[in-house]
Amino acid sequence: MISVTDKAKSRISELLKEEGRTGAHNVRVSVKGGGCSGLMYDLDFDDKIEPADQVFEDKGVKILVDKKSLLYLLGTTLDFSDGLNGKGFQFVNPNASRTCGCGESFSI
């Protein structure tokens, strides 16, 4: 399962309004090679659910994850921070053995 904090849910709703998106827009979370730790998170809106996608819903937010990325993301919480240490979405991933300072890449 992938969960969403209240702050992340609020920010996702704000972004959908800012971008003028209506209807069913889901959040797609994936993992790609790259970054200073070897793997990077990718986050985007997607209105299509692919047959191989795993779909999670938390606090009314539908999260789409492809099969390959799911192995790296199980148990992850999507959070949003707007504090002094930076602003943006953060991934709290129990599978990551190391993360970079910016929090956008990790290794297992």
C-alpha positions in Angstrom: 0.0 0.0 0.0 1.0 3.6 -0.6 -0.5 6.2 1.7 -0.9 10.0 1.6 -0.7 12.5 4.4 -3.3 15.2 4.9 -0.7 17.8 3.7 0.0 15.9 0.5 -3.7 15.5 -0.2 -4.3 19.2 0.3 -1.4 20.1 -2.1 -2.6 17.6 -4.7 -6.1 19.2 -4.6 -4.5 22.7 -5.0 -2.4 21.6 -7.9 -5.4 20.1 -9.7 -7.3 23.4 -9.3 -4.3 25.5 -10.4 -3.8 23.4 -13.5 -7.5 23.5 -14.3 -7.9 19.7 -14.2 -11.3 18.3 -13.8 -12.7 14.8 -13.6 -10.7 11.7 -12.7 -7.0 12.6 -12.4 -5.0 10.2 -10.5 -1.5 10.5 -9.1 1.1 8.3 -10.8 4.1 7.4 -8.7 7.0 5.6 -10.3 10.7 4.9 -9.8 13.3 5.6 -12.5 17.1 5.1 -12.7 19.2 8.2 -12.0 19.8 10.7 -9.3 22.7 10.9 -6.9 21.7 7.7 -5.1 20.8 5.5 -8.1 17.0 5.6 -8.2 14.6 8.6 -8.5 11.0 9.1 -7.7 8.7 10.4 -10.4 5.3 12.0 -9.6 2.7 13.2 -12.1 -1.0 13.3 -12.8 -2.5 10.7 -15.1 -6.1 10.2 -16.2 -5.4 6.7 -17.7 -5.1 3.5 -15.7 -3.0 0.9 -17.5 -3.9 -2.8 -17.2 -0.8 -3.6 -15.3 -1.1 -0.7 -12.8 -1.7 -1.3 -9.2 -4.2 1.2 -7.8 -4.2 2.4 -4.2 -6.6 4.9 -2.7 -6.0 6.8 0.5 -7.9 9.9 1.8 -9.7 10.1 -1.6 -6.5 10.2 -3.7 -6.0 7.4 -6.2 -2.4 6.4 -6.7 -1.2 4.5 -9.7 2.0 2.5 -9.6 3.4 0.3 -12.4 4.5 -3.2 -11.4 8.3 -2.5 -11.6 8.0 0.5 -9.3 5.8 -1.2 -6.9 8.7 -3.4 -5.7 10.5 -0.2 -4.5 7.5 1.7 -3.2 5.5 -0.7 -1.0 4.8 0.9 2.4 5.8 4.4 1.2 4.0 7.5 2.4 3.7 10.5 0.2 4.0 13.7 2.2 4.3 17.4 1.5 6.5 19.9 3.3 6.5 23.7 3.0 8.9 24.4 5.8 12.3 26.1 5.9 14.1 22.9 4.9 12.5 22.9 1.5 9.1 22.9 -0.2 7.7 19.9 -2.1 6.5 16.4 -2.0 8.6 13.9 0.0 8.6 10.2 0.0 8.9 8.3 3.3 10.1 5.0 2.0 10.8 2.2 4.5 12.6 0.2 1.7 15.3 2.9 1.0 18.6 2.1 2.6 20.0 5.5 1.6 18.6 8.7 0.4 20.2 11.8 -1.0 20.0 15.2 0.8 17.3 16.5 -1.5 15.1 13.5 -0.9 14.4 12.9 -4.6 16.7 9.9 -5.0 17.4 6.7 -3.0 19.0 3.3 -3.1 17.9 0.0 -1.8 
